[in-house]
Amino acid sequence: MVDGDRVWRRLQELAAHTATPGSGVTRLSFTAEDMRARRQVVAWMRASGLEVGGDEWGNFYGMLRAGKGDGAVMVGSHIDSVPGGGAFDGVLGVVAGLECLDARRHDPAKLRRSLVLAVFAEEEGARFGEVLAGSRAAVDAAAREKVLNAKDASGCTYREAAEAARRELGLPVASGFDLDVHAMLELHIEQGAVLEQAGVELGVVTAIAGIRQYWVRLTGLANHAGATPMSMRMDALAAAAEVVAGVEDLPGGPGSPDTVATVGQLVVSPNAANVIPGEVRFTIDLRDPDREALARCAAALHRLVQEVAGRRGLHCSIADRSAWEPVRCHPALVERLERVCREAGISHRRIFSGAVHDAGVVAQLAPMGMLFVPSAAGRSHCPEEWTGPEAVGKGTRILCTVLADLARGGDG
């Protein structure tokens, strides 16, 4: 039986492990707050009779081995946070996943596949600047050295912090990926307002959006704000404002109805009240679950920047900041999640994720499915992040049903 009250209590208990009490959850990877939360989760895993281990990349796992040992089904997420974040992002997937394994612990002999709860490190990238660091290091050998050599502000490497954390917890070296993962499921908060506004209880994720991030630089000529006529200016900020306004039109033009575009950082030089800006640097973030729509948007963005700069006599450059490819959830898992929702009488709709997730990395190895619960007012990465206990319980129950079916040998 799934104990929704226990899931809710554990969410609140983990929220207390924060560096900023009263101002949201601040729990950066491998810090004192994170270590307290890790010890708590490890204790819960052991109390549920799970085999607990940690890998060299900062992740740790609770494993319920099947009687037949025919591969494994993985569930999980992360417990690190952004500064001043919320109590549900990532943590819900871990606590709900633990509840699912606990519900199966008395009959492992009936399971065809083992169950693995994965707690991935540094999903947010808030300490070492590497988003999805733990899952990428575990899954993608090409990314491993970059992750392990990443440094925090003090010069500590990810490798050093991860190894120290595993030793402090007293975990044997072990990875859930050693069990030949058959499928991956992740329960997560939506981090948007689509489900709430639609009045729908759960979201079955169809894809994780791809991302293209750029640094744009516009260079004009700094000059006196009072002595330079408007017709003689090479104002980098005025040009940037035109580009920013144009970015808002990309989703409705070359993109798709699912495209989102954001200018999030802007650096103005010399940034003085009485000087015409000579240079502006700013970021542009494009996202879409469709690869072709994302490519069209990126091409249109380059044309926009070049057209504005050329017309105003400015120099421009566009540099790649990061890129993530769209990831499709496995159709059989999408249909299975929908079927279980229907059978349980829970309203649901298909939805894509605009944020990246550890499950999207694991999809390189195995079929992946995701389930969303609503986020109140669409708020996330802030102290106001909230999902009510009823929604948490419903999401956990659907997750457990699908997970148990997969572990018993169901394939679609």
C-alpha positions, 0 to 999 in steps of 0.5 A, a space after each residue: 500500500 502507498 502511504 501518501 501521508 508519509 510521502 508528504 511528511 518526508 517532503 517537509 522533513 527534507 525541506 528543513 535541510 536548508 542553508 536559508 531557513 525561512 527563505 526557501 530551500 538552499 541545498 547545493 550538492 555535497 554541502 552540509 545541508 545536502 549531506 544531512 538530507 543524504 543521510 536522511 534518505 539513506 536511513 529511509 532506504 535502509 529502513 525499507 530493506 534496500 541495498 544502498 550504494 554510491 558511485 564515484 560520480 556523486 549519485 547514490 542508489 537504493 536497490 531491491 533485487 528481484 528473485 529472477 534478476 532480469 534487469 532493473 526498472 529505475 525510478 528517481 530524481 535529485 535532492 539538490 536545489 537552486 539557491 532559495 528554491 522550493 521543497 518539491 523540485 526533484 525531491 518529490 521524485 525521490 521520496 515517491 520513488 522510495 515509497 514505491 520500492 517500500 511497497 514492493 519490499 515484502 514480495 521481491 520474489 514475485 518481481 521479474 526485474 529489480 527496482 532501483 531508486 536513483 538519487 542523482 547529484 548536482 542536477 541543478 548545476 548550482 554549485 559546480 555549474 554543470 547541469 545534470 552532472 551526476 546523471 551525465 557522468 553515470 551515463 555518458 562517458 564523453 561527459 564524465 571528465 568535464 563533470 568530474 573536473 568542474 570546480 566550485 567557487 572555492 576551487 574544489 572539484 566535483 570529483 573531490 566533493 563526490 568522493 568525500 560525500 560517498 566516504 562520509 556516508 559510508 557507502 560501498 561503491 555500487 551503481 544502479 546502472 550495473 543492473 541493466 536498466 530496462 526502463 526509467 520513470 520520474 515523477 516531477 512537479 510541472 514547474 509551470 501552470 498548464 495543468 492548473 489552468 486546464 484543471 487537470 490532475 496529472 500530466 503525462 510527459 511526451 517529450 523534454 524540450 531541446 535547448 539552444 542558448 547563446 551569448 549575443 554581443 552588439 558593439 557600437 560606440 560609447 559617446 556623450 549622452 547629451 552632445 551626440 545627436 540621435 541621428 549620429 548614434 551607434 547605440 548598442 542598447 537600443 539595438 539590443 532592445 530591438 532584438 529582445 522585442 524580436 525574440 518574443 516574435 520567434 515562437 509565433 513565426 518560425 517556431 511552433 506553438 510550443 516554442 519559448 524564447 527568453 532573454 535572461 541576462 543582459 550586461 551593458 557597458 559602460 553602464 553609466 547614466 550619461 553615456 550612450 552604451 557602446 556594448 551590450 552582451 545578453 543571453 538568449 534561450 530557445 526551447 522546443 520539443 521539436 528538433 526542426 522547430 528549434 533549428 528554424 528558430 535558431 536560424 531566424 534568431 541569427 538573421 534577426 541579430 545580423 539584420 538589426 546590427 547591419 541596419 544600425 551600423 553595429 558589429 555583432 557576434 553570436 556564440 553558443 552557450 549550451 545546447 541540449 537535444 529534445 528527448 522523446 518519452 517512450 511511446 509505450 510508457 506514455 500510453 501505459 501512464 495514460 491507461 493507468 490514469 484512466 483506470 484510476 479515474 484521474 484526469 490527465 493530459 499530454 504535456 511536454 517538459 520545458 525543463 531538462 531532467 535526469 530521466 532525459 539523460 537516462 533515456 540514452 540507455 533505456 526507455 524513459 517516461 515521466 509524470 507531472 503533478 501540478 505546480 500552484 500558480 506555475 511557481 518553481 525555483 522559489 520559496 513559493 513552489 507548492 504542490 498540495 498533498 492530494 496531488 502528491 498522493 495521486 502522482 505517487 499512486 500512479 507511479 507505483 502502479 506503473 513501476 510495479 507492473 514493469 517490475 513484474 515483467 510488463 512491457 507495454 
